[in-house]
Amino acid sequence: MVSPVNNIVSAAWLHQQLFDSSLAASIVVLDASAFMPDVPRDPQQEFIEVRIPTARFFDFNHQIAAPNTDLPHMLPSAELFTQEVAKLGVNNDSHVVIYDSQGMFSAPRGWWMFKAMGHDNVSVLDGGLPAWLAAGYATQTGVPMTNAIGDFSAKYRSSWVIDADTLCQRLDDTCIQIIDARPTARFLATVKEPRVGLRSGHMPNAKSLPFGELLTDGYFLPVEQLQQKFDALSTAEQQLIFSCGSGVTACILALAAQLSGRDNVTVYDGSWTEWGANEKYPVVK
């Protein structure tokens, strides 16, 4: 099994694991594909049409999300996460490998959720499904077979998550650096937010790092380049708090920060969908 610090794996590595009978039993592959609200694609239907062999669908938009909230795909309770993840056949000793159909978009959200729920043995497939297909590896289609219930048990770690009120109290704290993953134009309020009813702009003292600047063709930049990105915006001692539109691409930054050697990373789950809608939270334009 891969070391917990190995936060990304290659398609070649995953292929070797899945087709080595002595290793495959410990691997659980999850498809965490998701799309922006204005993209007319159904990730679950696409999962049925083509997926990596043995993969199960990790639905963080509906099934593995907090109920009774107006905010999209909020992190669920440890109890709900345990229940739903066990249904996917995940065990406490499983090495979870997460991918998405765009290369590197929503899979880091699944990675962060597992980290927040105390499971360190989780990796993201660099390049995602496109990397797997480009390598010519076999795929599966159709509705997947039912798998055995796993023994996974979540252990919530609050250090990976921050809520709006707590973040608001820390806006002037020099021990933290808020980094926003949205496109620069949205950060600077030169364009309107795509979600209706949200103010434009950014949080006081936040800095901009659009998530696309960390990627090339669905793969992460080399570690040295990632380090340069974060060193330009923060000190090694600061806690990095990541925000975005709704808590998905912020996780790309969190994963990239870990790859670059930054261990103290946190995601603001409500992100701009929550912050931009509530007048009590300050906005800079």
Contacts in CASP RR format, 6 or more apart in sequence:
PFRMAT RR
TARGET T0000
AUTHOR 0000-0000-0000
METHOD contacts of the structure
MODEL  1
MVSPVNNIVSAAWLHQQLFDSSLAASIVVLDASAFMPDVPRDPQQEFIEV
RIPTARFFDFNHQIAAPNTDLPHMLPSAELFTQEVAKLGVNNDSHVVIYD
SQGMFSAPRGWWMFKAMGHDNVSVLDGGLPAWLAAGYATQTGVPMTNAIG
DFSAKYRSSWVIDADTLCQRLDDTCIQIIDARPTARFLATVKEPRVGLRS
GHMPNAKSLPFGELLTDGYFLPVEQLQQKFDALSTAEQQLIFSCGSGVTA
CILALAAQLSGRDNVTVYDGSWTEWGANEKYPVVK
1 23 0 8 1.000
1 26 0 8 1.000
1 95 0 8 1.000
1 121 0 8 1.000
2 9 0 8 1.000
2 13 0 8 1.000
2 95 0 8 1.000
2 121 0 8 1.000
2 123 0 8 1.000
4 120 0 8 1.000
4 121 0 8 1.000
6 123 0 8 1.000
7 111 0 8 1.000
7 122 0 8 1.000
7 123 0 8 1.000
7 124 0 8 1.000
7 255 0 8 1.000
7 258 0 8 1.000
7 259 0 8 1.000
8 123 0 8 1.000
8 124 0 8 1.000
8 125 0 8 1.000
8 126 0 8 1.000
8 220 0 8 1.000
8 255 0 8 1.000
8 259 0 8 1.000
9 97 0 8 1.000
9 123 0 8 1.000
9 124 0 8 1.000
9 125 0 8 1.000
9 126 0 8 1.000
10 125 0 8 1.000
10 126 0 8 1.000
10 131 0 8 1.000
11 125 0 8 1.000
11 126 0 8 1.000
11 127 0 8 1.000
11 128 0 8 1.000
11 131 0 8 1.000
11 132 0 8 1.000
11 134 0 8 1.000
11 135 0 8 1.000
11 137 0 8 1.000
12 135 0 8 1.000
14 27 0 8 1.000
14 29 0 8 1.000
14 52 0 8 1.000
14 97 0 8 1.000
14 125 0 8 1.000
14 132 0 8 1.000
15 132 0 8 1.000
15 135 0 8 1.000
15 137 0 8 1.000
16 23 0 8 1.000
17 23 0 8 1.000
17 24 0 8 1.000
17 27 0 8 1.000
18 24 0 8 1.000
18 27 0 8 1.000
18 29 0 8 1.000
18 52 0 8 1.000
18 53 0 8 1.000
18 54 0 8 1.000
24 54 0 8 1.000
26 93 0 8 1.000
26 94 0 8 1.000
26 95 0 8 1.000
27 54 0 8 1.000
27 94 0 8 1.000
27 95 0 8 1.000
27 97 0 8 1.000
28 54 0 8 1.000
28 56 0 8 1.000
28 88 0 8 1.000
28 89 0 8 1.000
28 90 0 8 1.000
28 91 0 8 1.000
28 94 0 8 1.000
28 95 0 8 1.000
28 96 0 8 1.000
28 97 0 8 1.000
29 52 0 8 1.000
29 53 0 8 1.000
29 54 0 8 1.000
29 55 0 8 1.000
29 56 0 8 1.000
29 97 0 8 1.000
29 98 0 8 1.000
29 99 0 8 1.000
30 55 0 8 1.000
30 56 0 8 1.000
30 57 0 8 1.000
30 58 0 8 1.000
30 88 0 8 1.000
30 96 0 8 1.000
30 97 0 8 1.000
30 98 0 8 1.000
30 99 0 8 1.000
30 110 0 8 1.000
31 43 0 8 1.000
31 47 0 8 1.000
31 51 0 8 1.000
31 52 0 8 1.000
31 55 0 8 1.000
31 56 0 8 1.000
31 57 0 8 1.000
31 58 0 8 1.000
31 98 0 8 1.000
31 99 0 8 1.000
31 100 0 8 1.000
31 101 0 8 1.000
31 129 0 8 1.000
32 58 0 8 1.000
32 60 0 8 1.000
32 98 0 8 1.000
32 99 0 8 1.000
32 100 0 8 1.000
32 106 0 8 1.000
32 107 0 8 1.000
32 109 0 8 1.000
32 110 0 8 1.000
33 43 0 8 1.000
33 46 0 8 1.000
33 47 0 8 1.000
33 99 0 8 1.000
33 100 0 8 1.000
33 101 0 8 1.000
33 102 0 8 1.000
33 106 0 8 1.000
33 107 0 8 1.000
33 129 0 8 1.000
34 43 0 8 1.000
34 60 0 8 1.000
34 61 0 8 1.000
34 73 0 8 1.000
34 100 0 8 1.000
34 105 0 8 1.000
34 106 0 8 1.000
34 109 0 8 1.000
34 248 0 8 1.000
35 41 0 8 1.000
35 43 0 8 1.000
35 102 0 8 1.000
35 106 0 8 1.000
36 194 0 8 1.000
37 194 0 8 1.000
37 195 0 8 1.000
38 194 0 8 1.000
43 57 0 8 1.000
43 101 0 8 1.000
44 57 0 8 1.000
44 59 0 8 1.000
46 101 0 8 1.000
47 55 0 8 1.000
47 57 0 8 1.000
48 141 0 8 1.000
48 142 0 8 1.000
48 143 0 8 1.000
49 141 0 8 1.000
49 142 0 8 1.000
50 129 0 8 1.000
50 133 0 8 1.000
50 139 0 8 1.000
50 140 0 8 1.000
50 141 0 8 1.000
51 129 0 8 1.000
51 139 0 8 1.000
51 140 0 8 1.000
51 141 0 8 1.000
51 144 0 8 1.000
52 99 0 8 1.000
52 125 0 8 1.000
52 129 0 8 1.000
52 132 0 8 1.000
52 137 0 8 1.000
52 139 0 8 1.000
52 140 0 8 1.000
53 138 0 8 1.000
53 139 0 8 1.000
53 140 0 8 1.000
54 140 0 8 1.000
55 99 0 8 1.000
55 140 0 8 1.000
55 144 0 8 1.000
56 88 0 8 1.000
56 89 0 8 1.000
56 144 0 8 1.000
56 147 0 8 1.000
57 144 0 8 1.000
58 64 0 8 1.000
58 88 0 8 1.000
58 98 0 8 1.000
58 110 0 8 1.000
60 73 0 8 1.000
60 106 0 8 1.000
60 109 0 8 1.000
60 110 0 8 1.000
60 113 0 8 1.000
61 72 0 8 1.000
61 73 0 8 1.000
63 84 0 8 1.000
64 76 0 8 1.000
64 80 0 8 1.000
64 81 0 8 1.000
64 84 0 8 1.000
64 85 0 8 1.000
64 113 0 8 1.000
65 72 0 8 1.000
65 73 0 8 1.000
65 74 0 8 1.000
65 75 0 8 1.000
65 76 0 8 1.000
66 74 0 8 1.000
66 75 0 8 1.000
66 76 0 8 1.000
66 77 0 8 1.000
66 80 0 8 1.000
67 76 0 8 1.000
67 80 0 8 1.000
71 246 0 8 1.000
71 270 0 8 1.000
71 273 0 8 1.000
71 274 0 8 1.000
72 246 0 8 1.000
72 273 0 8 1.000
73 109 0 8 1.000
73 246 0 8 1.000
73 247 0 8 1.000
73 248 0 8 1.000
74 269 0 8 1.000
74 270 0 8 1.000
75 81 0 8 1.000
75 113 0 8 1.000
75 116 0 8 1.000
75 161 0 8 1.000
75 269 0 8 1.000
76 84 0 8 1.000
77 156 0 8 1.000
78 117 0 8 1.000
78 154 0 8 1.000
78 155 0 8 1.000
78 156 0 8 1.000
79 154 0 8 1.000
81 113 0 8 1.000
81 117 0 8 1.000
81 154 0 8 1.000
82 117 0 8 1.000
82 152 0 8 1.000
82 153 0 8 1.000
82 154 0 8 1.000
85 117 0 8 1.000
85 152 0 8 1.000
85 154 0 8 1.000
86 149 0 8 1.000
86 150 0 8 1.000
86 151 0 8 1.000
86 152 0 8 1.000
87 149 0 8 1.000
87 150 0 8 1.000
88 147 0 8 1.000
88 150 0 8 1.000
89 147 0 8 1.000
89 148 0 8 1.000
89 149 0 8 1.000
89 150 0 8 1.000
89 152 0 8 1.000
90 96 0 8 1.000
90 150 0 8 1.000
90 152 0 8 1.000
91 150 0 8 1.000
91 151 0 8 1.000
91 152 0 8 1.000
92 119 0 8 1.000
92 151 0 8 1.000
92 152 0 8 1.000
92 153 0 8 1.000
93 121 0 8 1.000
94 121 0 8 1.000
94 152 0 8 1.000
95 121 0 8 1.000
95 122 0 8 1.000
95 123 0 8 1.000
96 114 0 8 1.000
96 119 0 8 1.000
96 121 0 8 1.000
96 122 0 8 1.000
96 123 0 8 1.000
97 122 0 8 1.000
97 123 0 8 1.000
97 124 0 8 1.000
97 125 0 8 1.000
98 107 0 8 1.000
98 110 0 8 1.000
98 111 0 8 1.000
98 114 0 8 1.000
98 122 0 8 1.000
98 123 0 8 1.000
98 124 0 8 1.000
98 125 0 8 1.000
99 107 0 8 1.000
99 124 0 8 1.000
99 125 0 8 1.000
99 127 0 8 1.000
99 128 0 8 1.000
99 129 0 8 1.000
99 132 0 8 1.000
100 106 0 8 1.000
100 107 0 8 1.000
100 128 0 8 1.000
100 129 0 8 1.000
101 128 0 8 1.000
101 129 0 8 1.000
101 130 0 8 1.000
102 128 0 8 1.000
102 130 0 8 1.000
102 218 0 8 1.000
103 127 0 8 1.000
103 128 0 8 1.000
103 129 0 8 1.000
103 130 0 8 1.000
103 131 0 8 1.000
103 218 0 8 1.000
103 219 0 8 1.000
104 124 0 8 1.000
104 126 0 8 1.000
104 127 0 8 1.000
104 128 0 8 1.000
104 215 0 8 1.000
104 218 0 8 1.000
104 219 0 8 1.000
104 220 0 8 1.000
104 252 0 8 1.000
105 248 0 8 1.000
105 249 0 8 1.000
105 252 0 8 1.000
106 248 0 8 1.000
107 124 0 8 1.000
107 125 0 8 1.000
107 128 0 8 1.000
108 124 0 8 1.000
108 251 0 8 1.000
108 252 0 8 1.000
108 254 0 8 1.000
108 255 0 8 1.000
109 247 0 8 1.000
109 248 0 8 1.000
109 251 0 8 1.000
110 122 0 8 1.000
110 251 0 8 1.000
111 122 0 8 1.000
111 123 0 8 1.000
111 124 0 8 1.000
111 251 0 8 1.000
111 255 0 8 1.000
112 160 0 8 1.000
112 251 0 8 1.000
112 254 0 8 1.000
112 255 0 8 1.000
112 267 0 8 1.000
114 122 0 8 1.000
115 122 0 8 1.000
115 157 0 8 1.000
115 160 0 8 1.000
116 156 0 8 1.000
116 157 0 8 1.000
116 160 0 8 1.000
116 161 0 8 1.000
116 267 0 8 1.000
117 154 0 8 1.000
117 155 0 8 1.000
117 156 0 8 1.000
117 157 0 8 1.000
118 154 0 8 1.000
118 155 0 8 1.000
118 156 0 8 1.000
118 157 0 8 1.000
119 152 0 8 1.000
119 154 0 8 1.000
124 255 0 8 1.000
125 131 0 8 1.000
125 132 0 8 1.000
126 218 0 8 1.000
126 219 0 8 1.000
126 220 0 8 1.000
127 217 0 8 1.000
127 218 0 8 1.000
127 219 0 8 1.000
128 218 0 8 1.000
130 218 0 8 1.000
131 218 0 8 1.000
131 219 0 8 1.000
132 139 0 8 1.000
133 139 0 8 1.000
159 264 0 8 1.000
159 266 0 8 1.000
160 265 0 8 1.000
160 266 0 8 1.000
160 267 0 8 1.000
161 266 0 8 1.000
161 267 0 8 1.000
161 269 0 8 1.000
162 241 0 8 1.000
162 266 0 8 1.000
162 267 0 8 1.000
162 268 0 8 1.000
162 269 0 8 1.000
163 268 0 8 1.000
163 269 0 8 1.000
163 270 0 8 1.000
164 268 0 8 1.000
164 270 0 8 1.000
164 274 0 8 1.000
164 275 0 8 1.000
164 278 0 8 1.000
164 281 0 8 1.000
167 178 0 8 1.000
167 203 0 8 1.000
167 241 0 8 1.000
167 268 0 8 1.000
168 280 0 8 1.000
168 281 0 8 1.000
168 282 0 8 1.000
170 176 0 8 1.000
171 178 0 8 1.000
171 203 0 8 1.000
171 204 0 8 1.000
171 205 0 8 1.000
171 282 0 8 1.000
172 204 0 8 1.000
172 205 0 8 1.000
174 238 0 8 1.000
175 237 0 8 1.000
175 238 0 8 1.000
175 239 0 8 1.000
176 238 0 8 1.000
176 239 0 8 1.000
176 240 0 8 1.000
176 241 0 8 1.000
177 207 0 8 1.000
177 233 0 8 1.000
177 234 0 8 1.000
177 235 0 8 1.000
177 238 0 8 1.000
177 239 0 8 1.000
177 240 0 8 1.000
177 241 0 8 1.000
178 203 0 8 1.000
178 205 0 8 1.000
178 206 0 8 1.000
178 207 0 8 1.000
178 241 0 8 1.000
178 242 0 8 1.000
178 243 0 8 1.000
178 268 0 8 1.000
179 206 0 8 1.000
179 207 0 8 1.000
179 208 0 8 1.000
179 209 0 8 1.000
179 233 0 8 1.000
179 234 0 8 1.000
179 240 0 8 1.000
179 241 0 8 1.000
179 242 0 8 1.000
179 243 0 8 1.000
179 253 0 8 1.000
180 187 0 8 1.000
180 202 0 8 1.000
180 203 0 8 1.000
180 206 0 8 1.000
180 207 0 8 1.000
180 208 0 8 1.000
180 209 0 8 1.000
180 242 0 8 1.000
180 243 0 8 1.000
180 244 0 8 1.000
180 272 0 8 1.000
181 209 0 8 1.000
181 210 0 8 1.000
181 211 0 8 1.000
181 242 0 8 1.000
181 243 0 8 1.000
181 244 0 8 1.000
181 245 0 8 1.000
181 249 0 8 1.000
181 250 0 8 1.000
181 252 0 8 1.000
181 253 0 8 1.000
182 208 0 8 1.000
182 210 0 8 1.000
182 243 0 8 1.000
182 244 0 8 1.000
182 245 0 8 1.000
182 249 0 8 1.000
182 272 0 8 1.000
183 210 0 8 1.000
184 208 0 8 1.000
184 210 0 8 1.000
185 191 0 8 1.000
186 193 0 8 1.000
186 200 0 8 1.000
186 201 0 8 1.000
186 272 0 8 1.000
187 201 0 8 1.000
187 202 0 8 1.000
187 206 0 8 1.000
187 208 0 8 1.000
187 210 0 8 1.000
188 201 0 8 1.000
188 202 0 8 1.000
188 208 0 8 1.000
188 285 0 8 1.000
189 200 0 8 1.000
189 201 0 8 1.000
189 202 0 8 1.000
189 285 0 8 1.000
191 200 0 8 1.000
192 200 0 8 1.000
193 199 0 8 1.000
193 200 0 8 1.000
193 272 0 8 1.000
193 276 0 8 1.000
195 245 0 8 1.000
195 246 0 8 1.000
195 273 0 8 1.000
197 277 0 8 1.000
198 272 0 8 1.000
198 273 0 8 1.000
198 276 0 8 1.000
198 277 0 8 1.000
199 276 0 8 1.000
199 277 0 8 1.000
199 283 0 8 1.000
200 283 0 8 1.000
200 285 0 8 1.000
201 283 0 8 1.000
201 284 0 8 1.000
201 285 0 8 1.000
202 208 0 8 1.000
202 283 0 8 1.000
202 284 0 8 1.000
203 243 0 8 1.000
203 275 0 8 1.000
203 281 0 8 1.000
203 282 0 8 1.000
203 283 0 8 1.000
203 284 0 8 1.000
204 282 0 8 1.000
204 284 0 8 1.000
206 243 0 8 1.000
206 284 0 8 1.000
207 233 0 8 1.000
207 234 0 8 1.000
209 229 0 8 1.000
209 233 0 8 1.000
209 253 0 8 1.000
211 244 0 8 1.000
211 249 0 8 1.000
211 252 0 8 1.000
211 253 0 8 1.000
212 252 0 8 1.000
213 229 0 8 1.000
214 220 0 8 1.000
214 221 0 8 1.000
214 226 0 8 1.000
214 229 0 8 1.000
214 252 0 8 1.000
214 253 0 8 1.000
214 256 0 8 1.000
215 221 0 8 1.000
215 252 0 8 1.000
220 226 0 8 1.000
220 255 0 8 1.000
220 256 0 8 1.000
220 259 0 8 1.000
221 229 0 8 1.000
221 256 0 8 1.000
223 259 0 8 1.000
223 260 0 8 1.000
226 256 0 8 1.000
226 257 0 8 1.000
226 259 0 8 1.000
226 260 0 8 1.000
227 260 0 8 1.000
227 261 0 8 1.000
229 256 0 8 1.000
229 260 0 8 1.000
230 240 0 8 1.000
230 256 0 8 1.000
230 257 0 8 1.000
230 260 0 8 1.000
230 262 0 8 1.000
234 240 0 8 1.000
236 262 0 8 1.000
238 264 0 8 1.000
239 264 0 8 1.000
239 265 0 8 1.000
239 266 0 8 1.000
240 253 0 8 1.000
240 254 0 8 1.000
240 257 0 8 1.000
240 262 0 8 1.000
240 264 0 8 1.000
240 265 0 8 1.000
240 266 0 8 1.000
241 266 0 8 1.000
241 267 0 8 1.000
241 268 0 8 1.000
242 250 0 8 1.000
242 251 0 8 1.000
242 253 0 8 1.000
242 254 0 8 1.000
242 257 0 8 1.000
242 265 0 8 1.000
242 266 0 8 1.000
242 267 0 8 1.000
242 268 0 8 1.000
243 250 0 8 1.000
243 267 0 8 1.000
243 268 0 8 1.000
243 270 0 8 1.000
243 271 0 8 1.000
243 272 0 8 1.000
243 275 0 8 1.000
244 250 0 8 1.000
244 253 0 8 1.000
244 271 0 8 1.000
244 272 0 8 1.000
245 271 0 8 1.000
245 272 0 8 1.000
245 273 0 8 1.000
246 270 0 8 1.000
246 271 0 8 1.000
246 272 0 8 1.000
246 273 0 8 1.000
247 267 0 8 1.000
247 268 0 8 1.000
247 269 0 8 1.000
247 270 0 8 1.000
247 271 0 8 1.000
247 273 0 8 1.000
250 267 0 8 1.000
250 268 0 8 1.000
250 271 0 8 1.000
251 267 0 8 1.000
254 265 0 8 1.000
254 266 0 8 1.000
254 267 0 8 1.000
257 265 0 8 1.000
258 265 0 8 1.000
268 275 0 8 1.000
275 281 0 8 1.000
275 283 0 8 1.000
276 283 0 8 1.000
END
